[in-house]
Amino acid sequence: MQFSYEVKDSYAEVKGVGRLNMVAAPKLREVVAEVVASGSSRVVVNLAETDFMDSSGLGALIGCLKAARQAGGDLRISGVQPQVKMVLELTNMDRVLTAYPSAEAAFGND
């Protein structure tokens, strides 16, 4: 899985392409930690090109959420694909990680 990020006006957008599994999860944690350390504590993880997520990926998202909140910010997700949405719903984590249609909408009203 490939990750990239871009710092916008009021948040940073992290994009993931591929499968968010036990191989990719540590890299996501690394990228989000780098973004937060650089001063962007409001993070959107764009999952529009992530077609699969397992429990390791879910754990990485929760760890990233915790890191962002400890830095005084928040982490939100956007562009959630059907399989990823199913994992979030089955684990009730969709209540913690609210999905937004786009990165812009995630922090649009804040």
All heavy atoms as an XYZ file, in Angstrom:
812
protein
N       0.851     -1.177      0.000
C       0.000      0.000      0.000
C       0.890      1.232      0.000
O       1.900      1.289      0.692
C      -0.909     -0.014      1.228
C      -1.858      1.125      1.307
S      -3.200      0.818      2.459
C      -4.387      1.950      1.833
N       0.479      2.214     -0.771
C       1.220      3.467     -0.878
C       0.468      4.574     -0.156
O      -0.755      4.676     -0.273
C       1.375      3.853     -2.346
C       2.153      2.848     -3.171
C       3.600      2.752     -2.746
O       4.251      3.765     -2.500
N       4.116      1.542     -2.631
N       1.192      5.385      0.581
C       0.594      6.519      1.287
C       1.268      7.812      0.830
O       2.465      7.841      0.571
C       0.770      6.394      2.806
C       0.009      5.258      3.404
C       0.644      4.073      3.723
C      -1.353      5.367      3.643
C      -0.060      3.019      4.270
C      -2.070      4.323      4.196
C      -1.413      3.144      4.505
N       0.460      8.857      0.754
C       0.992     10.192      0.493
C       0.173     11.156      1.332
O      -0.918     10.814      1.773
C       0.870     10.547     -0.993
O      -0.488     10.552     -1.396
N       0.723     12.328      1.573
C      -0.067     13.310      2.317
C       0.172     14.703      1.783
O       1.188     14.990      1.168
C       0.181     13.237      3.821
C       1.522     13.726      4.298
C       1.715     15.061      4.638
C       2.591     12.846      4.455
C       2.942     15.514      5.102
C       3.823     13.281      4.909
C       3.986     14.618      5.229
O       5.192     15.057      5.680
N      -0.832     15.525      2.017
C      -0.789     16.914      1.587
C      -1.377     17.767      2.698
O      -2.455     17.462      3.207
C      -1.619     17.080      0.309
C      -1.625     18.478     -0.246
C      -2.481     18.600     -1.504
O      -2.979     17.579     -2.013
O      -2.653     19.740     -1.957
N      -0.673     18.800      3.082
C      -1.155     19.712      4.117
C      -2.006     20.786      3.443
O      -1.544     21.470      2.539
C       0.011     20.331      4.911
C      -0.506     21.325      5.935
C       0.837     19.242      5.580
N      -3.251     20.885      3.877
C      -4.189     21.878      3.340
C      -4.274     23.045      4.331
O      -3.495     23.108      5.275
C      -5.571     21.243      3.155
C      -5.562     19.922      2.417
C      -5.748     20.105      0.948
C      -5.791     18.746      0.261
N      -6.506     18.723     -0.952
N      -5.232     23.950      4.148
C      -5.361     25.114      5.032
C      -5.614     24.738      6.483
O      -4.933     25.213      7.378
C      -6.487     26.031      4.543
C      -6.093     26.757      3.258
O      -4.883     26.859      2.984
O      -6.999     27.192      2.537
N      -6.624     23.888      6.727
C      -7.016     23.609      8.115
C      -6.833     22.151      8.531
O      -7.193     21.772      9.638
C      -8.474     24.019      8.327
O      -9.326     23.242      7.508
N      -6.283     21.327      7.642
C      -6.079     19.913      7.954
C      -5.033     19.323      7.013
O      -4.629     19.957      6.035
C      -7.398     19.137      7.830
C      -7.961     19.113      6.422
C      -7.636     18.085      5.542
C      -8.801     20.120      5.959
C      -8.131     18.069      4.244
C      -9.301     20.105      4.669
C      -8.963     19.077      3.815
O      -9.453     19.063      2.539
N      -4.623     18.115      7.322
C      -3.730     17.371      6.426
C      -4.488     16.159      5.907
O      -5.210     15.501      6.655
C      -2.483     16.924      7.166
N      -4.341     15.883      4.619
C      -5.022     14.745      3.999
C      -4.001     13.646      3.704
O      -3.027     13.869      2.997
C      -5.710     15.173      2.709
C      -6.413     14.036      1.999
C      -7.077     14.461      0.699
O      -6.907     15.634      0.280
O      -7.758     13.621      0.098
N      -4.246     12.468      4.267
C      -3.411     11.298      4.014
C      -4.187     10.388      3.070
O      -5.325     10.016      3.369
C      -3.079     10.543      5.325
C      -2.287      9.275      5.026
C      -2.320     11.442      6.288
N      -3.585     10.059      1.934
C      -4.244      9.188      0.953
C      -3.568      7.828      0.951
O      -2.339      7.744      0.933
C      -4.160      9.781     -0.450
C      -4.958     11.038     -0.640
C      -4.857     11.531     -2.066
C      -5.624     12.832     -2.228
N      -5.527     13.361     -3.594
N      -4.402      6.789      0.969
C      -3.890      5.429      0.900
C      -4.399      4.735     -0.346
O      -5.579      4.823     -0.658
N      -3.505      4.053     -1.055
C      -3.880      3.318     -2.257
C      -3.492      1.858     -2.065
O      -2.320      1.551     -1.852
C      -3.162      3.883     -3.505
C      -3.510      3.075     -4.747
C      -3.506      5.344     -3.696
N      -4.498      0.970     -2.088
C      -4.227     -0.455     -1.952
C      -5.013     -1.087     -0.828
O      -6.147     -0.700     -0.548
N      -4.394     -2.066     -0.175
C      -5.043     -2.837      0.880
C      -4.459     -2.443      2.239
O      -3.246     -2.537      2.434
C      -4.847     -4.329      0.637
C      -5.452     -4.801     -0.680
C      -4.998     -6.193     -1.059
N      -5.315     -7.199     -0.062
C      -6.436     -7.916     -0.045
N      -7.348     -7.733     -0.967
N      -6.636     -8.820      0.893
N      -5.326     -2.039      3.155
C      -4.893     -1.650      4.499
C      -4.942     -2.890      5.386
O      -5.957     -3.215      5.985
C      -5.784     -0.532      5.040
C      -5.422      0.079      6.389
C      -3.943      0.448      6.466
C      -6.288      1.282      6.677
N      -3.828     -3.613      5.413
C      -3.759     -4.862      6.168
C      -2.559     -4.834      7.115
O      -1.971     -3.776      7.334
C      -3.689     -6.049      5.201
C      -2.521     -5.932      4.235
O      -1.561     -5.216      4.473
N      -2.620     -6.630      3.115
N      -2.196     -6.006      7.631
C      -1.121     -6.056      8.628
C       0.225     -5.602      8.073
O       1.093     -5.172      8.822
C      -1.006     -7.449      9.242
C      -0.604     -8.535      8.286
S      -0.612    -10.124      9.096
C       1.123    -10.498      9.066
N       0.403     -5.662      6.776
C       1.642     -5.198      6.159
C       1.657     -3.672      6.073
O       2.675     -3.031      6.342
C       1.816     -5.829      4.754
C       3.037     -5.272      4.052
C       1.885     -7.348      4.857
N       0.515     -3.080      5.716
C       0.441     -1.632      5.503
C       0.163     -0.836      6.777
O       0.482      0.350      6.832
C      -0.646     -1.328      4.479
N      -0.422     -1.467      7.788
C      -0.833     -0.752      9.010
C       0.317      0.021      9.671
O       0.140      1.201     10.017
C      -1.491     -1.712      9.990
N       1.493     -0.580      9.849
C       2.591      0.187     10.476
C       2.984      1.423      9.663
O       3.326      2.458     10.236
C       3.750     -0.815     10.542
C       3.096     -2.158     10.487
C       1.879     -1.979      9.625
N       2.908      1.330      8.340
C       3.256      2.468      7.492
C       2.255      3.604      7.675
O       2.638      4.772      7.715
C       3.311      2.016      6.022
C       3.669      3.109      5.057
C       5.090      3.609      5.251
C       5.425      4.651      4.184
N       6.607      5.405      4.528
N       0.949      3.264      7.794
C      -0.062      4.295      8.044
C       0.225      4.996      9.364
O       0.188      6.220      9.442
C      -1.468      3.702      8.058
C      -2.590      4.681      8.434
C      -2.676      5.837      7.437
C      -3.923      3.949      8.521
N       0.518      4.222     10.399
C       0.849      4.818     11.703
C       2.041      5.773     11.577
O       2.043      6.855     12.152
C       1.174      3.727     12.727
C      -0.008      2.902     13.167
C       0.473      1.831     14.147
N      -0.531      0.837     14.423
C      -1.284      0.807     15.518
N      -1.140      1.741     16.436
N      -2.171     -0.140     15.703
N       3.039      5.347     10.822
C       4.245      6.150     10.608
C       3.923      7.478      9.917
O       4.383      8.546     10.348
C       5.182      5.352      9.689
C       6.604      5.232     10.126
C       7.349      4.324      9.153
O       7.716      4.812      8.053
O       7.562      3.146      9.500
N       3.151      7.394      8.846
C       2.823      8.587      8.060
C       2.004      9.564      8.896
O       2.288     10.766      8.918
C       2.070      8.199      6.760
C       1.511      9.421      6.068
C       2.996      7.434      5.834
N       0.993      9.061      9.611
C       0.162      9.951     10.430
C       0.986     10.545     11.574
O       0.848     11.729     11.890
C      -1.108      9.233     10.938
C      -1.856     10.088     11.947
C      -2.019      8.882      9.761
N       1.867      9.757     12.168
C       2.733     10.283     13.234
C       3.613     11.410     12.700
O       3.815     12.427     13.373
C       3.585      9.162     13.814
N       4.115     11.250     11.486
C       4.936     12.287     10.845
C       4.118     13.560     10.604
O       4.593     14.668     10.850
C       5.466     11.740      9.518
C       6.366     12.672      8.758
C       6.839     12.057      7.441
O       7.085     10.838      7.393
O       6.946     12.821      6.464
N       2.881     13.383     10.127
C       1.998     14.524      9.865
C       1.703     15.271     11.161
O       1.801     16.502     11.220
C       0.685     14.050      9.189
C      -0.351     15.149      9.173
C       0.961     13.556      7.779
N       1.365     14.533     12.211
C       1.039     15.147     13.509
C       2.280     15.829     14.088
O       2.194     16.951     14.600
C       0.447     14.100     14.479
C       0.316     14.659     15.884
C      -0.919     13.625     13.972
N       3.422     15.185     13.981
C       4.669     15.770     14.505
C       5.040     17.063     13.775
O       5.666     17.953     14.358
C       5.801     14.761     14.394
N       4.626     17.173     12.514
C       4.944     18.382     11.752
C       3.994     19.537     12.068
O       4.124     20.623     11.516
C       4.929     18.096     10.249
O       3.605     17.901      9.799
N       3.013     19.283     12.965
C       2.142     20.362     13.407
C       0.712     20.305     12.903
O      -0.087     21.170     13.242
N       0.367     19.320     12.113
C      -1.009     19.172     11.611
C      -1.739     18.110     12.420
O      -1.640     16.925     12.122
C      -1.001     18.766     10.136
O      -0.413     19.757      9.346
N      -2.457     18.554     13.456
C      -3.143     17.583     14.309
C      -4.548     17.252     13.818
O      -5.192     16.352     14.340
C      -3.192     18.089     15.752
O      -3.899     19.315     15.818
N      -5.015     17.970     12.809
C      -6.322     17.655     12.191
C      -6.027     16.896     10.901
O      -5.492     17.468      9.954
C      -7.112     18.930     11.920
C      -7.546     19.592     13.225
C      -8.034     21.020     13.064
N      -8.854     21.302     11.917
C     -10.163     21.616     11.966
N     -10.777     21.671     13.124
N     -10.827     21.892     10.859
N      -6.384     15.609     10.906
C      -5.989     14.704      9.828
C      -7.215     14.028      9.218
O      -8.101     13.575      9.948
C      -5.019     13.614     10.360
C      -4.592     12.666      9.248
C      -3.809     14.244     11.037
N      -7.250     13.967      7.895
C      -8.267     13.195      7.176
C      -7.542     12.059      6.461
O      -6.601     12.309      5.703
C      -9.021     14.039      6.136
C     -10.036     13.173      5.386
C      -9.722     15.210      6.791
N      -7.963     10.823      6.718
C      -7.422      9.682      5.983
C      -8.406      9.375      4.854
O      -9.533      8.972      5.111
C      -7.207      8.454      6.894
C      -6.681      7.279      6.076
C      -6.236      8.785      8.023
N      -7.966      9.627      3.633
C      -8.798      9.419      2.449
C      -8.657      7.962      2.006
O      -7.595      7.539      1.567
C      -8.360     10.373      1.333
C      -9.274     10.318      0.138
O      -9.915      9.311     -0.137
N      -9.315     11.412     -0.600
N      -9.766      7.213      2.126
C      -9.762      5.786      1.810
C     -10.443      5.476      0.479
O     -10.845      4.343      0.226
C     -10.451      5.016      2.943
C      -9.798      5.161      4.323
C     -10.671      4.522      5.397
C      -8.404      4.553      4.334
N     -10.570      6.476     -0.386
C     -11.263      6.289     -1.662
C     -10.611      5.215     -2.533
O     -11.289      4.550     -3.318
C     -11.339      7.613     -2.418
N      -9.311      5.034     -2.395
C      -8.612      4.028     -3.197
C      -8.124      2.857     -2.346
O      -7.187      2.161     -2.712
C      -7.461      4.682     -3.949
C      -7.941      5.718     -4.969
C      -6.808      6.304     -5.771
O      -6.136      5.535     -6.489
O      -6.595      7.530     -5.677
N      -8.786      2.657     -1.203
C      -8.491      1.531     -0.319
C      -9.667      0.572     -0.400
O     -10.743      0.863      0.106
C      -8.288      2.012      1.128
O      -7.235      2.977      1.145
C      -7.937      0.861      2.054
N      -9.461     -0.559     -1.068
C     -10.577     -1.470     -1.297
C     -10.687     -2.581     -0.264
O     -11.651     -3.353     -0.277
C     -10.511     -2.065     -2.702
C      -9.185     -2.772     -2.978
O      -8.339     -2.834     -2.076
O      -9.002     -3.257     -4.109
N      -9.724     -2.679      0.657
C      -9.755     -3.742      1.673
C      -9.096     -3.244      2.954
O      -8.081     -2.550      2.912
C      -9.001     -4.981      1.167
C      -8.901     -6.079      2.186
C      -9.938     -6.980      2.348
C      -7.787     -6.194      2.999
C      -9.858     -7.984      3.306
C      -7.698     -7.190      3.957
C      -8.734     -8.097      4.107
N      -9.693     -3.621      4.088
C      -9.103     -3.325      5.400
C      -9.384     -4.503      6.323
O     -10.510     -4.999      6.382
C      -9.703     -2.040      5.990
C      -9.137     -1.699      7.368
S      -9.736     -0.124      8.013
C     -11.425     -0.543      8.442
N      -8.364     -4.939      7.048
C      -8.562     -5.994      8.043
C      -8.433     -5.399      9.446
O      -8.379     -4.175      9.614
C      -7.588     -7.155      7.818
C      -6.120     -6.782      8.014
O      -5.823     -5.657      8.474
O      -5.256     -7.626      7.709
N      -8.402     -6.256     10.450
C      -8.359     -5.771     11.837
C      -7.083     -4.993     12.135
O      -7.087     -4.071     12.944
C      -8.520     -6.935     12.819
O      -7.481     -7.882     12.646
N      -5.989     -5.319     11.473
C      -4.741     -4.575     11.665
C      -4.877     -3.147     11.148
O      -4.404     -2.199     11.772
C      -3.583     -5.255     10.935
O      -3.367     -6.545     11.443
N      -5.540     -3.013     10.016
C      -5.793     -1.685      9.463
C      -6.701     -0.872     10.363
O      -6.481      0.326     10.579
N      -7.721     -1.530     10.898
C      -8.636     -0.857     11.823
C      -7.885     -0.407     13.067
O      -8.047      0.725     13.534
C      -9.789     -1.789     12.198
C     -10.833     -1.228     13.144
C     -11.524     -0.007     12.561
C     -11.862     -2.302     13.474
N      -7.025     -1.273     13.590
C      -6.212     -0.919     14.755
C      -5.304      0.263     14.479
O      -5.112      1.136     15.334
N      -4.768      0.314     13.263
C      -3.901      1.437     12.886
C      -4.700      2.739     12.845
O      -4.231      3.772     13.339
C      -3.252      1.178     11.530
N      -5.911      2.699     12.288
C      -6.751      3.904     12.256
C      -7.063      4.390     13.668
O      -7.013      5.588     13.949
C      -8.043      3.642     11.490
C      -7.943      3.603      9.972
C      -9.282      3.197      9.362
C      -7.498      4.946      9.424
N      -7.371      3.472     14.572
C      -7.682      3.846     15.960
C      -6.440      4.425     16.639
O      -6.518      5.425     17.357
C      -8.232      2.642     16.754
C      -9.544      2.147     16.129
C      -8.428      2.980     18.224
C     -10.646      3.176     16.042
N      -5.279      3.820     16.387
C      -4.031      4.353     16.938
C      -3.736      5.749     16.416
O      -3.285      6.626     17.163
N      -4.013      5.972     15.136
C      -3.807      7.287     14.534
C      -4.789      8.314     15.103
O      -4.423      9.471     15.335
C      -3.952      7.199     13.016
S      -2.668      6.218     12.211
N      -6.026      7.875     15.335
C      -7.034      8.745     15.962
C      -6.549      9.190     17.343
O      -6.608     10.375     17.683
C      -8.365      8.010     16.075
C      -9.469      8.694     16.878
C      -9.949      9.965     16.182
C     -10.644      7.735     17.075
N      -6.028      8.254     18.101
C      -5.521      8.558     19.443
C      -4.354      9.550     19.383
O      -4.304     10.513     20.143
C      -5.077      7.264     20.129
C      -4.615      7.436     21.545
C      -4.242      6.104     22.163
C      -3.693      6.311     23.553
N      -3.194      5.070     24.151
N      -3.450      9.347     18.438
C      -2.290     10.246     18.292
C      -2.736     11.657     17.947
O      -2.235     12.639     18.511
C      -1.349      9.711     17.218
N      -3.699     11.765     17.027
C      -4.189     13.086     16.627
C      -4.887     13.776     17.787
O      -4.683     14.976     18.026
C      -5.139     12.961     15.437
N      -5.685     13.040     18.539
C      -6.404     13.631     19.669
C      -5.456     14.026     20.795
O      -5.668     15.041     21.459
C      -7.498     12.683     20.172
C      -8.667     12.634     19.199
C      -9.821     11.859     19.730
N     -10.961     11.930     18.826
C     -12.034     11.179     18.921
N     -12.136     10.281     19.898
N     -13.019     11.305     18.055
N      -4.423     13.248     21.018
C      -3.441     13.603     22.049
C      -2.690     14.876     21.679
O      -2.194     15.579     22.553
C      -2.457     12.452     22.276
C      -3.065     11.311     23.061
C      -2.102     10.145     23.234
O      -1.159      9.967     22.465
N      -2.364      9.329     24.236
N      -2.623     15.166     20.384
C      -1.965     16.393     19.923
C      -2.945     17.562     19.869
O      -2.606     18.632     19.378
C      -1.338     16.159     18.549
N      -4.169     17.347     20.355
C      -5.158     18.414     20.384
C      -6.008     18.527     19.131
O      -6.729     19.492     18.941
N      -5.936     17.526     18.272
C      -6.692     17.556     17.021
C      -7.695     16.424     16.933
O      -8.261     15.994     17.922
N      -7.887     15.932     15.718
C      -8.830     14.852     15.473
C      -8.438     14.158     14.179
O      -7.700     14.705     13.360
C     -10.253     15.410     15.363
C     -11.336     14.351     15.570
O     -10.991     13.219     15.955
O     -12.508     14.653     15.343
N      -8.927     12.932     14.008
C      -8.721     12.194     12.785
C     -10.084     11.779     12.252
O     -10.925     11.296     13.001
C      -7.860     10.947     13.017
C      -7.605     10.104     11.759
C      -6.137      9.737     11.662
C      -8.473      8.878     11.723
N     -10.299     12.010     10.961
C     -11.555     11.640     10.314
C     -11.227     10.880      9.040
O     -10.116     10.980      8.526
C     -12.387     12.886     10.028
C     -12.703     13.612     11.330
C     -13.502     14.846     11.152
N     -13.695     15.491     12.463
C     -14.289     16.641     12.625
N     -14.774     17.300     11.585
N     -14.422     17.155     13.835
N     -12.198     10.103      8.569
C     -11.978      9.312      7.361
C     -12.942      9.744      6.267
O     -14.030     10.248      6.547
C     -12.098      7.801      7.630
C     -13.464      7.447      8.234
C     -10.961      7.321      8.517
C     -13.691      5.958      8.437
N     -12.523      9.561      5.027
C     -13.374      9.940      3.891
C     -13.254      8.912      2.780
O     -12.303      8.122      2.745
C     -12.985     11.320      3.368
O     -11.721     11.273      2.747
N     -14.227      8.939      1.868
C     -14.188      8.082      0.689
C     -14.198      6.601      0.991
O     -13.549      5.822      0.300
N     -14.935      6.195      2.017
C     -14.915      4.800      2.478
C     -15.591      3.872      1.456
O     -16.722      4.114      1.046
C     -15.595      4.689      3.854
C     -15.655      3.243      4.309
C     -14.848      5.536      4.876
N     -14.876      2.825      1.081
C     -15.376      1.832      0.135
C     -16.224      0.770      0.858
O     -16.143      0.636      2.082
C     -14.203      1.169     -0.595
C     -13.374      2.152     -1.397
C     -14.205      2.882     -2.434
O     -14.854      2.263     -3.260
N     -14.200      4.211     -2.370
N     -17.053      0.013      0.122
C     -18.001     -0.924      0.755
C     -17.389     -1.931      1.738
O     -17.920     -2.133      2.832
C     -18.634     -1.642     -0.437
C     -18.553     -0.651     -1.551
C     -17.257      0.086     -1.328
N     -16.267     -2.561      1.400
C     -15.685     -3.551      2.307
C     -15.171     -2.891      3.580
O     -15.342     -3.417      4.674
C     -14.561     -4.332      1.609
C     -14.051     -5.546      2.381
C     -13.017     -5.236      3.464
O     -12.355     -4.193      3.451
N     -12.894     -6.129      4.423
N     -14.572     -1.735      3.456
C     -14.066     -0.998      4.623
C     -15.246     -0.558      5.498
O     -15.209     -0.680      6.719
C     -13.207      0.204      4.180
C     -12.788      1.050      5.367
C     -11.991     -0.273      3.394
N     -16.311     -0.094      4.859
C     -17.510      0.316      5.590
C     -18.089     -0.862      6.371
O     -18.502     -0.713      7.520
C     -18.547      0.876      4.607
C     -19.794      1.380      5.277
C     -20.771      1.972      4.272
C     -21.997      2.485      5.002
N     -23.003      3.001      4.087
N     -18.094     -2.037      5.747
C     -18.619     -3.224      6.410
C     -17.807     -3.551      7.671
O     -18.373     -3.851      8.722
C     -18.597     -4.413      5.456
C     -19.174     -5.690      6.066
S     -19.049     -7.095      4.964
C     -17.277     -7.381      4.982
N     -16.484     -3.471      7.590
C     -15.623     -3.734      8.756
C     -15.935     -2.731      9.865
O     -16.068     -3.110     11.035
C     -14.127     -3.687      8.371
C     -13.238     -3.709      9.607
C     -13.782     -4.836      7.440
N     -16.071     -1.456      9.508
C     -16.384     -0.419     10.501
C     -17.736     -0.692     11.170
O     -17.866     -0.563     12.390
C     -16.386      0.962      9.852
C     -15.035      1.474      9.372
C     -15.210      2.696      8.496
C     -14.114      1.771     10.546
N     -18.733     -1.093     10.387
C     -20.065     -1.345     10.937
C     -20.095     -2.599     11.797
O     -20.720     -2.613     12.862
C     -21.092     -1.453      9.805
C     -21.360     -0.120      9.131
C     -22.221     -0.232      7.886
O     -22.479     -1.367      7.401
O     -22.643      0.837      7.384
N     -19.442     -3.679     11.354
C     -19.435     -4.933     12.113
C     -18.768     -4.780     13.479
O     -19.111     -5.473     14.424
C     -18.740     -6.045     11.320
C     -19.525     -6.602     10.132
C     -18.654     -7.559      9.329
C     -20.789     -7.298     10.606
N     -17.807     -3.879     13.557
C     -17.077     -3.663     14.818
C     -17.634     -2.481     15.614
O     -17.103     -2.146     16.668
C     -15.588     -3.415     14.526
O     -15.470     -2.282     13.661
C     -14.938     -4.633     13.892
N     -18.685     -1.845     15.078
C     -19.269     -0.637     15.675
C     -18.297      0.534     15.741
O     -18.533      1.502     16.456
C     -19.854     -0.908     17.069
C     -21.191     -1.589     16.992
O     -21.966     -1.366     16.056
N     -21.470     -2.446     17.959
N     -17.222      0.459     14.993
C     -16.243      1.549     14.985
C     -16.701      2.695     14.091
O     -16.097      3.762     14.092
C     -14.864      1.045     14.554
C     -14.224      0.089     15.553
S     -14.251      0.646     17.274
C     -13.210      2.062     17.200
N     -17.796      2.475     13.341
C     -18.339      3.575     12.538
C     -18.893      4.677     13.430
O     -19.094      5.797     12.985
C     -19.400      3.075     11.560
C     -20.549      2.341     12.231
O     -20.350      1.732     13.302
O     -21.659      2.368     11.674
N     -19.096      4.359     14.700
C     -19.548      5.375     15.670
C     -18.383      6.245     16.137
O     -18.584      7.377     16.573
C     -20.198      4.704     16.870
C     -21.453      3.947     16.488
C     -22.036      3.232     17.649
N     -23.182      2.439     17.209
C     -23.890      1.685     18.002
N     -23.595      1.604     19.290
N     -24.909      1.000     17.532
N     -17.185      5.706     16.078
C     -15.988      6.426     16.507
C     -15.326      7.117     15.318
O     -14.896      8.257     15.411
C     -14.984      5.454     17.181
C     -13.703      6.173     17.578
C     -15.619      4.781     18.390
N     -15.251      6.400     14.208
C     -14.641      6.918     12.982
C     -15.760      7.214     11.992
O     -16.131      6.371     11.182
C     -13.673      5.892     12.392
C     -12.382      5.665     13.152
C     -11.677      4.411     12.655
C     -11.469      6.872     12.989
N     -16.309      8.402     12.066
C     -17.391      8.787     11.172
C     -16.833      8.995      9.770
O     -15.839      9.692      9.583
C     -18.052     10.085     11.664
O     -18.500      9.874     13.000
C     -19.224     10.469     10.794
N     -17.490      8.383      8.794
C     -17.058      8.507      7.405
C     -17.704      9.724      6.754
O     -18.887      9.990      6.944
C     -17.425      7.246      6.642
N     -16.910     10.455      6.001
C     -17.375     11.626      5.255
C     -17.223     11.339      3.767
O     -16.331     10.591      3.377
C     -16.568     12.862      5.654
C     -16.823     13.282      7.078
C     -16.103     12.703      8.127
C     -17.795     14.232      7.393
C     -16.357     13.069      9.443
C     -18.036     14.596      8.708
C     -17.321     14.018      9.727
O     -17.572     14.373     11.022
N     -18.057     11.957      2.935
C     -17.982     11.688      1.500
C     -16.675     12.152      0.848
O     -16.217     11.568     -0.128
C     -19.189     12.436      0.916
C     -19.617     13.397      1.956
C     -19.151     12.856      3.269
N     -16.068     13.195      1.392
C     -14.813     13.710      0.832
C     -13.944     14.283      1.940
O     -14.441     14.566      3.045
C     -15.095     14.806     -0.195
O     -15.649     15.937      0.459
N     -12.672     14.460      1.644
C     -11.756     15.057      2.623
C     -12.189     16.475      2.978
O     -12.113     16.881      4.138
C     -10.330     15.043      2.080
N     -12.662     17.216      1.982
C     -13.105     18.594      2.209
C     -14.285     18.644      3.178
O     -14.391     19.543      4.019
C     -13.485     19.261      0.888
C     -12.345     19.461     -0.073
C     -11.964     18.190     -0.840
O     -12.796     17.248     -0.941
O     -10.819     18.119     -1.326
N     -15.186     17.666      3.070
C     -16.378     17.636      3.935
C     -16.046     17.241      5.371
O     -16.770     17.603      6.306
C     -17.412     16.653      3.364
N     -14.947     16.535      5.571
C     -14.600     16.032      6.906
C     -14.404     17.159      7.922
O     -14.848     17.045      9.065
C     -13.350     15.152      6.833
N     -13.735     18.201      7.523
C     -13.530     19.347      8.425
C     -14.194     20.607      7.876
O     -13.868     21.717      8.281
C     -12.035     19.609      8.660
C     -11.384     18.634      9.601
C     -10.485     17.697      9.132
C     -11.699     18.629     10.950
C      -9.878     16.784      9.992
C     -11.109     17.723     11.819
C     -10.205     16.802     11.339
N     -15.132     20.425      6.968
C     -15.770     21.542      6.291
C     -16.497     22.537      7.182
O     -16.488     23.721      6.923
N     -17.111     22.053      8.263
C     -17.901     22.949      9.131
C     -17.172     23.307     10.413
O     -17.771     23.918     11.310
C     -19.254     22.302      9.452
C     -20.102     22.153      8.218
O     -20.038     22.977      7.308
N     -20.898     21.102      8.169
N     -15.929     22.903     10.544
C     -15.186     23.178     11.798
C     -14.297     24.393     11.658
O     -13.654     24.633     10.719
C     -14.342     21.980     12.189
C     -15.220     20.807     12.630
O     -16.427     20.987     12.749
O     -14.654     19.716     12.831
